[in-house]
């Protein structure tokens, strides 16, 4: 478990499944994510199973929780994906599923915890990420957490009936230290 002042990160459990299905079927939550198809319980269950088997060397995912009395209740999920051990890089992803927890700084602290884990424990050199051009909260969080804007992937995602740009971010170990 990774602990911060406002949040902690713990491994995903099967009992988290109902939260994931709820979050990833909520139009407001998926508005800012690459997800566009309905999320099924069986699909999420398979993904959780793959984390423990097929993806053990390429993905590390956590549930974001609040400390204290709410420690058992997930508010979101965060992870490093497509981990490339040879080139020491990975792709970052986060979703705060509980909307009442948006804009409270939880995602920034969780991101900092995970970046530190990636550099210190996984020996990564580079972590990349992206955000949709209209997602100001995510863009701001990336900058506060230590990412640098690296470019723009023009018209790379179809959302709300139109093609949108993705803002590309990256952070290097030497910048983090």
Residue frames as a rotation matrix with the C-alpha (Angstrom) as fourth column:
UNK 1
0.579 0.815 0.000 0.00
0.815 -0.579 0.000 0.00
0.000 0.000 -1.000 0.00
UNK 2
-0.562 -0.686 0.463 1.21
0.677 -0.703 -0.219 3.50
0.475 0.190 0.859 -0.86
UNK 3
0.291 0.690 -0.663 0.16
0.947 -0.304 0.100 6.16
-0.132 -0.657 -0.742 1.65
UNK 4
-0.506 -0.335 0.795 -0.16
0.424 -0.899 -0.110 9.90
0.751 0.281 0.597 1.22
UNK 5
-0.988 0.148 -0.035 -1.73
-0.051 -0.538 -0.841 12.55
-0.143 -0.830 0.539 3.44
UNK 6
-0.353 0.915 -0.196 -5.10
-0.841 -0.402 -0.361 12.67
-0.409 0.037 0.912 1.68
UNK 7
0.657 0.560 -0.505 -5.19
-0.734 0.627 -0.260 9.36
0.171 0.541 0.823 -0.22
UNK 8
-0.221 -0.730 0.647 -3.72
-0.544 0.643 0.539 5.89
-0.809 -0.233 -0.539 -0.24
UNK 9
0.113 0.158 -0.981 -3.24
-0.944 0.326 -0.056 3.44
0.311 0.932 0.186 -3.08
UNK 10
-0.185 -0.120 0.975 -3.96
-0.570 0.822 -0.007 -0.24
-0.801 -0.557 -0.221 -2.57
UNK 11
-0.983 -0.185 0.010 -4.07
-0.107 0.613 0.783 -3.26
-0.151 0.768 -0.623 -4.87
UNK 12
-0.294 0.908 -0.299 -7.33
-0.898 -0.156 0.411 -3.93
0.326 0.390 0.861 -6.71
UNK 13
-0.830 0.152 0.537 -9.61
-0.172 0.846 -0.505 -6.60
-0.531 -0.511 -0.676 -5.24
UNK 14
-0.778 0.607 0.165 -12.55
0.513 0.460 0.725 -8.47
0.364 0.648 -0.669 -6.75
UNK 15
-0.067 0.795 -0.603 -14.82
0.940 -0.152 -0.305 -6.64
-0.334 -0.588 -0.737 -4.30
UNK 16
-0.534 -0.179 -0.826 -13.96
0.010 -0.978 0.206 -3.38
-0.845 0.102 0.524 -6.16
UNK 17
-0.822 0.144 0.552 -15.76
0.563 0.353 0.747 -4.68
-0.087 0.925 -0.371 -9.26
UNK 18
0.196 0.979 0.053 -19.13
0.975 -0.189 -0.114 -2.97
-0.102 0.074 -0.992 -8.57
UNK 19
0.298 -0.165 -0.940 -17.39
0.190 -0.955 0.228 0.40
-0.936 -0.246 -0.253 -8.21
UNK 20
-0.744 -0.661 -0.097 -15.59
0.000 -0.146 0.989 0.01
-0.668 0.737 0.108 -11.54
UNK 21
-0.556 0.616 0.558 -18.77
0.829 0.359 0.429 -1.01
0.064 0.701 -0.710 -13.35
UNK 22
0.468 0.739 -0.485 -20.63
0.780 -0.603 -0.168 1.97
-0.416 -0.300 -0.858 -11.84
UNK 23
0.049 -0.533 -0.845 -17.89
0.000 -0.846 0.533 4.48
-0.999 -0.026 -0.042 -12.68
UNK 24
-0.817 -0.568 -0.096 -17.18
-0.106 -0.015 0.994 3.29
-0.566 0.823 -0.048 -16.21
UNK 25
-0.445 0.759 0.475 -20.86
0.879 0.269 0.394 3.30
0.172 0.593 -0.787 -17.14
UNK 26
0.312 0.479 -0.821 -21.38
0.623 -0.756 -0.204 6.86
-0.717 -0.447 -0.534 -15.87
UNK 27
0.580 -0.037 0.814 -21.44
0.767 -0.314 -0.560 9.27
0.276 0.949 -0.153 -18.86
UNK 28
0.941 -0.243 0.236 -19.93
-0.294 -0.932 0.212 12.11
0.168 -0.269 -0.948 -16.79
UNK 29
0.478 -0.799 0.365 -16.98
-0.217 0.295 0.930 9.95
-0.851 -0.524 -0.033 -15.72
UNK 30
0.091 -0.463 0.882 -16.23
0.737 0.627 0.252 8.45
-0.669 0.627 0.398 -19.15
UNK 31
0.960 0.278 0.031 -16.61
0.240 -0.759 -0.605 11.85
-0.144 0.588 -0.796 -20.80
UNK 32
0.637 -0.768 -0.069 -12.93
-0.759 -0.641 0.116 12.44
-0.133 -0.021 -0.991 -20.05
UNK 33
-0.063 -0.630 0.774 -11.65
-0.358 0.738 0.572 8.90
-0.932 -0.241 -0.272 -20.72
UNK 34
-0.738 -0.280 -0.615 -10.88
-0.671 0.198 0.715 6.81
-0.079 0.939 -0.333 -23.77
UNK 35
-0.791 0.503 0.348 -13.69
0.367 0.845 -0.388 4.41
-0.489 -0.179 -0.853 -22.77
UNK 36
-0.700 0.599 -0.388 -16.70
-0.711 -0.632 0.307 4.60
-0.061 0.491 0.869 -25.06
UNK 37
-0.309 0.605 -0.734 -18.40
-0.185 0.719 0.671 1.19
0.933 0.343 -0.110 -24.90
UNK 38
0.605 0.573 0.553 -20.57
-0.672 -0.005 0.740 0.07
0.427 -0.820 0.382 -21.97
UNK 39
-0.565 -0.814 0.131 -18.59
-0.717 0.407 -0.566 -1.69
0.408 -0.414 -0.814 -19.26
UNK 40
0.477 0.718 -0.507 -19.83
-0.347 0.684 0.642 -5.14
0.808 -0.130 0.575 -18.33
UNK 41
0.641 -0.203 0.740 -19.25
-0.718 0.181 0.672 -6.89
-0.270 -0.962 -0.029 -15.04
UNK 42
0.840 -0.318 0.439 -17.76
0.368 0.929 -0.031 -9.87
-0.398 0.187 0.898 -16.92
UNK 43
0.625 -0.621 0.473 -15.41
0.353 -0.316 -0.881 -7.59
0.696 0.718 0.022 -18.86
UNK 44
0.405 -0.460 0.790 -14.16
-0.743 -0.670 -0.009 -5.88
0.533 -0.583 -0.613 -15.71
UNK 45
0.770 -0.095 0.631 -13.80
-0.404 0.693 0.597 -9.23
-0.494 -0.714 0.496 -13.95
UNK 46
0.808 -0.492 0.325 -11.66
0.586 0.614 -0.529 -10.49
0.060 0.618 0.784 -16.84
UNK 47
0.466 -0.643 0.608 -9.51
-0.103 -0.722 -0.685 -7.34
0.879 0.257 -0.403 -16.69
UNK 48
0.514 -0.246 0.822 -8.95
-0.857 -0.172 0.485 -7.80
0.022 -0.954 -0.299 -12.92
UNK 49
0.849 -0.184 0.496 -8.05
0.080 0.972 0.223 -11.46
-0.523 -0.149 0.839 -13.53
UNK 50
0.721 -0.591 0.363 -5.59
0.499 0.078 -0.863 -10.45
0.482 0.803 0.350 -16.26
UNK 51
0.547 -0.521 0.655 -3.88
-0.624 -0.775 -0.096 -8.01
0.558 -0.357 -0.749 -13.88
UNK 52
0.455 -0.311 0.834 -3.01
-0.737 0.395 0.549 -10.97
-0.500 -0.865 -0.049 -11.67
UNK 53
0.511 -0.232 0.827 -1.94
0.346 0.937 0.049 -13.27
-0.787 0.261 0.559 -14.50
UNK 54
0.502 -0.245 0.830 -1.24
0.863 0.078 -0.499 -12.09
0.058 0.967 0.250 -18.06
UNK 55
0.598 -0.162 0.785 -0.40
0.181 -0.927 -0.330 -8.47
0.781 0.339 -0.525 -17.21
UNK 56
0.857 -0.224 -0.464 1.74
0.480 0.024 0.877 -8.96
-0.185 -0.974 0.128 -14.10
UNK 57
-0.116 -0.992 -0.045 4.87
0.854 -0.123 0.506 -7.72
-0.508 0.020 0.861 -15.89
UNK 58
-0.626 -0.147 0.766 3.29
0.681 -0.580 0.447 -4.93
0.378 0.802 0.463 -17.93
UNK 59
0.018 0.714 0.700 0.64
-0.055 -0.698 0.714 -3.29
0.998 -0.052 0.026 -15.73
UNK 60
-0.745 -0.083 -0.662 0.39
0.647 0.148 -0.748 -2.17
0.160 -0.986 -0.056 -12.14
UNK 61
-0.246 0.769 0.590 -2.97
-0.008 -0.610 0.792 -0.83
0.969 0.190 0.157 -11.00
UNK 62
-0.911 -0.034 -0.410 -4.27
0.410 0.027 -0.912 0.45
0.042 -0.999 -0.011 -7.70
UNK 63
0.286 0.954 0.090 -7.50
0.787 -0.287 0.546 1.62
0.546 -0.086 -0.833 -6.14
UNK 64
-0.691 -0.383 0.613 -7.42
0.013 -0.854 -0.520 5.16
0.723 -0.352 0.595 -4.78
UNK 65
0.219 0.752 -0.622 -8.94
0.773 0.255 0.581 5.32
0.596 -0.607 -0.525 -1.29
UNK 66
0.246 -0.060 0.967 -9.36
-0.406 -0.912 0.047 7.91
0.880 -0.405 -0.249 1.41
UNK 67
-0.721 -0.566 -0.399 -7.66
0.123 0.463 -0.878 7.32
0.682 -0.682 -0.265 4.78
UNK 68
-0.796 0.386 0.466 -9.55
-0.592 -0.339 -0.731 6.98
-0.124 -0.858 0.498 8.05
UNK 69
-0.270 0.795 0.543 -13.13
-0.276 0.476 -0.835 5.78
-0.922 -0.375 0.091 8.25
UNK 70
0.668 0.574 -0.474 -13.50
-0.569 -0.018 -0.822 5.81
-0.480 0.819 0.315 4.46
UNK 71
-0.292 -0.950 -0.109 -10.40
-0.784 0.172 0.596 3.68
-0.548 0.260 -0.795 3.79
UNK 72
-0.510 0.116 0.852 -12.44
0.245 0.969 0.014 0.76
-0.825 0.216 -0.523 2.50
UNK 73
0.566 0.818 0.106 -14.34
0.404 -0.163 -0.900 2.83
-0.719 0.552 -0.422 -0.03
UNK 74
-0.403 -0.741 0.537 -12.66
0.841 -0.069 0.537 3.36
-0.360 0.668 0.651 -3.39
UNK 75
0.309 0.475 -0.823 -12.90
0.026 -0.870 -0.492 6.77
-0.951 0.131 -0.282 -5.05
UNK 76
0.690 -0.103 -0.717 -10.97
-0.712 -0.277 -0.645 5.91
-0.132 0.955 -0.264 -8.20
UNK 77
0.750 -0.482 0.453 -8.30
0.460 0.872 0.166 3.88
-0.475 0.084 0.876 -9.90
UNK 78
0.638 -0.658 -0.401 -4.76
-0.732 -0.680 -0.048 4.62
-0.241 0.324 -0.915 -11.07
UNK 79
0.709 -0.388 0.588 -2.05
0.285 0.921 0.264 2.68
-0.644 -0.019 0.764 -12.82
UNK 80
-0.132 -0.778 -0.614 1.04
-0.780 -0.301 0.549 2.36
-0.612 0.552 -0.567 -14.94
UNK 81
0.693 0.523 0.497 0.39
-0.055 0.725 -0.687 0.43
-0.719 0.449 0.530 -18.14
UNK 82
0.931 -0.357 0.071 2.39
0.166 0.243 -0.956 -1.03
0.324 0.902 0.286 -21.02
UNK 83
0.663 -0.739 0.122 5.45
-0.471 -0.285 0.835 -1.12
-0.582 -0.610 -0.537 -18.77
UNK 84
0.835 -0.511 -0.204 8.51
-0.001 0.370 -0.929 -1.62
0.550 0.776 0.308 -20.96
UNK 85
0.872 -0.482 -0.083 11.29
0.173 0.144 0.974 -2.89
-0.457 -0.864 0.208 -18.68
UNK 86
0.170 -0.848 0.503 14.00
0.980 0.200 0.006 -2.76
-0.106 0.492 0.864 -21.37
UNK 87
-0.261 -0.224 0.939 13.39
0.558 -0.829 -0.042 0.91
0.787 0.513 0.342 -22.23
UNK 88
-0.682 -0.054 -0.730 12.24
0.727 -0.160 -0.667 1.74
-0.081 -0.986 0.149 -18.69
UNK 89
-0.891 0.449 0.058 9.02
-0.437 -0.886 0.156 3.52
0.121 0.114 0.986 -19.60
UNK 90
-0.636 0.770 -0.044 5.30
0.743 0.597 -0.302 3.20
-0.207 -0.225 -0.952 -18.95
UNK 91
-0.574 0.577 0.581 1.99
0.062 -0.676 0.734 4.93
0.816 0.457 0.353 -19.65
UNK 92
-0.970 0.196 -0.143 0.07
0.110 -0.171 -0.979 6.53
-0.216 -0.966 0.145 -16.78
UNK 93
-0.430 0.888 0.165 -3.69
0.096 -0.137 0.986 6.48
0.898 0.440 -0.026 -16.33
UNK 94
-0.958 0.185 -0.220 -6.12
0.206 -0.093 -0.974 7.68
-0.201 -0.978 0.051 -13.66
UNK 95
-0.342 0.902 0.263 -9.87
0.092 -0.246 0.965 7.98
0.935 0.354 0.001 -13.12
UNK 96
-0.964 0.244 0.108 -11.63
-0.153 -0.172 -0.973 9.46
-0.219 -0.954 0.203 -10.13
UNK 97
-0.709 0.702 -0.062 -14.99
0.419 0.490 0.765 7.73
0.567 0.516 -0.641 -10.32
UNK 98
0.014 0.698 -0.716 -16.69
0.986 -0.128 -0.106 9.33
-0.166 -0.704 -0.690 -7.32
UNK 99
0.064 0.043 0.997 -17.75
0.674 -0.739 -0.011 12.71
0.736 0.673 -0.077 -8.69
UNK 100
0.951 0.286 0.121 -18.00
0.102 -0.655 0.749 14.34
0.293 -0.700 -0.652 -5.24
UNK 101
0.522 -0.839 -0.155 -14.23
0.474 0.135 0.870 13.74
-0.709 -0.527 0.468 -5.00
UNK 102
0.296 -0.387 0.873 -13.43
0.890 -0.221 -0.400 15.72
0.348 0.895 0.279 -8.16
UNK 103
0.219 -0.288 0.932 -11.36
0.130 -0.938 -0.320 18.93
0.967 0.191 -0.168 -7.84
UNK 104
0.972 0.112 0.206 -10.20
-0.188 -0.154 0.970 18.19
0.140 -0.982 -0.128 -4.29
UNK 105
0.234 -0.971 0.057 -6.55
-0.965 -0.239 -0.105 17.44
0.115 -0.031 -0.993 -5.06
UNK 106
0.511 0.007 0.859 -6.91
-0.387 0.894 0.224 13.66
-0.767 -0.447 0.460 -4.62
UNK 107
0.953 -0.129 0.275 -5.82
0.300 0.536 -0.789 12.88
-0.045 0.834 0.549 -8.17
UNK 108
0.568 -0.792 0.225 -2.69
-0.506 -0.551 -0.664 15.07
0.650 0.263 -0.713 -7.89
UNK 109
0.109 -0.534 0.838 -1.55
-0.957 0.173 0.234 13.38
-0.270 -0.828 -0.492 -4.69
UNK 110
0.659 0.177 0.731 -2.35
-0.087 0.983 -0.160 9.90
-0.747 0.042 0.663 -6.03
UNK 111
0.945 -0.320 0.063 -0.43
0.082 0.044 -0.996 10.71
0.316 0.946 0.068 -9.21
UNK 112
0.311 -0.871 0.380 2.62
-0.839 -0.439 -0.320 11.88
0.446 -0.219 -0.868 -7.28
UNK 113
0.250 -0.163 0.954 2.56
-0.689 0.663 0.294 8.68
-0.681 -0.731 0.053 -5.20
UNK 114
0.817 0.144 0.558 2.40
0.200 0.837 -0.509 6.51
-0.540 0.528 0.655 -8.30
UNK 115
0.806 -0.592 0.021 5.10
-0.234 -0.352 -0.906 8.44
0.544 0.725 -0.423 -10.18
UNK 116
0.145 -0.758 0.636 7.41
-0.989 -0.123 0.079 8.07
0.019 -0.641 -0.767 -7.18
UNK 117
0.401 0.089 0.912 6.65
-0.315 0.948 0.047 4.34
-0.860 -0.306 0.408 -7.06
UNK 118
0.985 0.025 0.173 7.35
0.152 0.357 -0.922 4.03
-0.085 0.934 0.347 -10.79
UNK 119
0.548 -0.829 0.112 10.74
-0.492 -0.427 -0.759 5.70
0.677 0.361 -0.642 -10.56
UNK 120
-0.057 -0.619 0.783 11.89
-0.998 0.008 -0.066 4.30
0.034 -0.785 -0.618 -7.21
UNK 121
0.029 0.148 0.989 10.46
-0.505 0.856 -0.114 0.78
-0.863 -0.496 0.100 -7.20
UNK 122
0.778 0.334 0.532 9.97
0.245 0.619 -0.747 -0.10
-0.578 0.711 0.400 -10.87
UNK 123
-0.212 -0.972 -0.105 13.18
0.363 -0.178 0.915 1.65
-0.907 0.156 0.390 -11.99
UNK 124
0.552 0.459 0.696 11.38
0.822 -0.162 -0.545 3.55
-0.138 0.873 -0.467 -14.75
UNK 125
-0.640 -0.753 -0.156 13.08
0.678 -0.648 0.346 6.42
-0.361 0.116 0.925 -16.54
UNK 126
-0.933 0.354 -0.069 10.05
-0.334 -0.776 0.534 7.89
0.136 0.521 0.842 -18.33
UNK 127
-0.497 0.864 0.077 6.31
0.644 0.427 -0.634 7.99
-0.581 -0.266 -0.769 -17.70
UNK 128
-0.967 0.216 0.137 3.92
-0.025 -0.612 0.790 9.25
0.254 0.761 0.597 -20.38
UNK 129
-0.413 0.899 -0.146 0.28
0.587 0.140 -0.797 10.26
-0.696 -0.415 -0.586 -20.25
UNK 130
-0.868 0.196 0.457 -2.35
0.280 -0.567 0.775 12.19
0.411 0.800 0.437 -22.17
UNK 131
-0.465 0.782 -0.416 -5.50
0.401 -0.233 -0.886 14.21
-0.790 -0.578 -0.205 -21.62
UNK 132
0.081 0.594 0.800 -8.29
0.994 -0.106 -0.022 15.31
0.072 0.797 -0.600 -23.92
UNK 133
-0.663 -0.485 0.570 -7.88
0.541 -0.837 -0.084 18.94
0.518 0.252 0.817 -24.97
UNK 134
-0.003 0.747 0.664 -11.11
-0.211 -0.650 0.730 20.02
0.977 -0.138 0.160 -23.23
UNK 135
0.640 0.245 -0.728 -10.32
0.549 0.517 0.657 18.32
0.537 -0.820 0.197 -19.90
UNK 136
0.298 -0.512 0.805 -8.91
-0.340 -0.845 -0.412 21.29
0.892 -0.151 -0.427 -18.02
UNK 137
0.769 -0.002 0.639 -8.94
-0.630 0.169 0.758 19.47
-0.109 -0.986 0.129 -14.65
UNK 138
0.845 -0.455 0.282 -6.76
0.445 0.890 0.102 16.67
-0.297 0.039 0.954 -16.03
UNK 139
0.446 -0.699 0.558 -4.39
0.445 -0.368 -0.816 19.04
0.776 0.613 0.148 -17.83
UNK 140
0.418 -0.231 0.878 -3.94
-0.645 -0.757 0.108 21.04
0.640 -0.612 -0.465 -14.62
UNK 141
0.883 -0.056 0.466 -3.42
-0.336 0.617 0.711 17.89
-0.328 -0.785 0.526 -12.55
UNK 142
0.734 -0.651 0.196 -0.70
0.654 0.597 -0.465 16.65
0.186 0.469 0.863 -14.90
UNK 143
0.243 -0.657 0.714 1.18
0.055 -0.725 -0.686 19.94
0.968 0.206 -0.140 -14.61
UNK 144
0.507 0.004 0.862 0.83
-0.801 -0.366 0.473 20.07
0.318 -0.931 -0.183 -10.79
UNK 145
0.929 -0.079 0.362 1.99
-0.109 0.876 0.470 16.46
-0.354 -0.476 0.805 -10.49
UNK 146
0.127 -0.991 -0.047 5.23
-0.248 -0.077 0.966 17.11
-0.960 -0.111 -0.256 -12.38
UNK 147
0.189 -0.021 0.982 4.46
0.846 0.511 -0.153 16.17
-0.498 0.860 0.114 -15.98
UNK 148
-0.520 -0.313 -0.795 5.54
-0.188 -0.866 0.464 18.43
-0.833 0.391 0.391 -18.84
UNK 149
0.683 0.728 -0.057 3.47
-0.155 0.069 -0.986 19.01
-0.714 0.682 0.160 -21.94
UNK 150
-0.356 -0.868 0.345 5.25
0.119 0.324 0.938 17.36
-0.927 0.375 -0.012 -24.87
UNK 151
-0.989 0.004 -0.151 2.88
-0.149 -0.190 0.970 17.95
-0.025 0.982 0.189 -27.73
UNK 152
-0.144 0.989 -0.034 -0.53
-0.663 -0.122 -0.738 17.57
-0.734 -0.084 0.674 -29.20
UNK 153
-0.870 -0.002 0.493 -1.94
0.294 0.801 0.522 14.58
-0.396 0.599 -0.696 -31.05
UNK 154
-0.697 0.570 -0.434 -4.32
-0.662 -0.745 0.084 16.27
-0.275 0.346 0.897 -33.43
UNK 155
0.122 0.926 -0.357 -7.80
-0.984 0.160 0.079 14.84
0.131 0.342 0.931 -33.90
UNK 156
-0.697 -0.552 -0.457 -6.78
-0.507 0.831 -0.231 11.54
0.507 0.070 -0.859 -32.35
UNK 157
-0.892 0.448 -0.065 -9.93
0.373 0.647 -0.665 10.76
-0.256 -0.617 -0.744 -30.35
UNK 158
-0.557 0.794 0.243 -13.59
0.025 -0.276 0.961 10.83
0.830 0.542 0.134 -31.36
UNK 159
-0.734 0.341 -0.587 -15.74
0.646 0.085 -0.759 12.25
-0.209 -0.936 -0.283 -28.54
UNK 160
-0.138 0.796 -0.589 -19.22
0.291 -0.536 -0.793 13.78
-0.947 -0.281 -0.157 -28.62
UNK 161
0.703 0.560 0.437 -19.57
0.510 0.030 -0.859 13.56
-0.495 0.828 -0.265 -32.38
UNK 162
0.895 -0.444 -0.036 -16.25
-0.351 -0.653 -0.671 15.19
0.274 0.613 -0.741 -33.24
UNK 163
0.414 -0.845 -0.338 -12.54
0.687 0.534 -0.493 14.49
0.597 -0.028 0.802 -33.34
UNK 164
0.983 -0.109 0.148 -10.62
-0.181 -0.701 0.690 15.92
0.029 -0.705 -0.709 -30.39
UNK 165
0.206 -0.978 -0.040 -6.93
-0.393 -0.045 -0.919 16.51
0.896 0.205 -0.393 -29.75
UNK 166
0.825 -0.129 -0.550 -4.98
0.530 0.515 0.674 14.71
0.196 -0.847 0.493 -27.07
UNK 167
0.599 -0.686 0.414 -2.41
-0.708 -0.695 -0.126 16.65
0.374 -0.218 -0.901 -25.09
UNK 168
0.574 -0.494 -0.654 0.70
0.376 0.868 -0.325 14.47
0.728 -0.060 0.683 -24.60
UNK 169
0.706 -0.340 0.621 2.60
-0.689 -0.530 0.494 14.63
0.161 -0.777 -0.609 -21.30
UNK 170
0.493 -0.581 -0.647 5.80
0.364 0.814 -0.453 13.07
0.790 -0.012 0.613 -20.01
UNK 171
0.758 -0.387 0.525 7.97
-0.652 -0.478 0.589 13.10
0.023 -0.789 -0.614 -16.94
UNK 172
0.308 -0.772 -0.556 11.55
-0.070 0.564 -0.823 11.83
0.949 0.292 0.120 -16.65
UNK 173
0.571 -0.156 -0.806 13.19
0.769 0.445 0.459 10.40
0.287 -0.882 0.374 -13.55
UNK 174
-0.493 -0.867 -0.066 15.86
0.844 -0.459 -0.278 13.14
0.211 -0.193 0.958 -13.62
UNK 175
-0.465 0.425 0.777 13.15
-0.119 -0.899 0.420 15.81
0.877 0.103 0.469 -13.61
UNK 176
0.584 0.764 -0.275 11.32
0.111 0.261 0.959 14.11
0.804 -0.590 0.068 -10.77
UNK 177
0.282 -0.568 -0.773 14.39
0.954 0.254 0.161 13.94
0.104 -0.783 0.613 -8.52
